[in-house]
Amino acid sequence: MRSRTILAILCVAVVNAAGCGGGTEHETVNPERMLDAAAAHPIASAQTDIDLHLEPRGASALPAPVQVKLDGPYVSGDGRQIPRFDWRLKASALGFPVGGQAVSTGTNAYLSLYGDNYEVGTDAVAGANARIAEAEPVHPRSWFGRARVEGQGHEGDADCERISAPLRGDAVARDIEPLLGSLGLSETPSVSGTASACVGYDDRILHQLGVRAVVGLRPGSSVAVDLDVEISDVGEPQEISIPAGGGFRPIRDLALQLNDLGLSIPLG
């Protein structure tokens, strides 16, 4: 009897942290309706945690795998300009670990690495903003093929329904083609893979997005993409601060250094 009493006390103490089978159960919702609801509630601002892994296959502009982790505040550009963000940066490429800060104010963008500060420049960002304003908007909802429920989850401090689906490669290719074009890749990419999402039961907001894909860039060349984004504090005010210290150098200087190391970075 005493052991049962102790077990009961322990269960009460940890029930909200998945102890003794505890936790909130939610009714399963049609996954297509959940994705539609999330699309109807776009992310205006949030804290973001982004993990991106790129694995080159065949003849590729990437000579080695690239790992990038970003976390910090994000504010949407509402389809009129690049988003604003202030992300801590950790990366690994060619065996070199990199740490720093990536910032966008919407009118300029900055990168701080190893204490050196770089800026893209207001003219270049103004050109990018003009192209964004003229371009068709990106709709990640269209990336999802026939969706299915994978269970329940907890992402971005919210209980959410886990959903997965095959990627609609043509929709993804259409949305990423302008980005690849800015990197000097003129051919329409081929895309195949899967997408996942976790949509909040209470707020119907996207709290996690995952993409596992192979992007064909040209015959005999492709990149395996593994992307995971966690989203929290949705709709809350976010503070954006440019790297401290000043002394900003043109981003072209950094591109030249990376080219010398074997990474092909467009200089136009």
Buried (B, 14 or more C-beta within 10 A) or exposed (E): EEEEEEEEEEEEEEEEEEEEEEBEEEEEBEBBEBBEBBBEBBBEBBBBBBBBBBBBBEEBBBEBBBBBBBBBBBBBBEEEBBBBBBBEBBBBBBEEEBEBBBBBBBEBBBBBBEEBBBBBBEEBBEEBBEEBEEEEEBEBBBBBBEBEBBEBBBBBEBBBBBBBBBBBBEBBBBBBBEEBEEEEBEEBBBBBBBBBBBBBBEBBBBBBBBBBBBBBBBEEBBBBBBBBBBBBBBEEEBEBEBBEEEEBEEBBEBBEEEEEEEBBBEEE
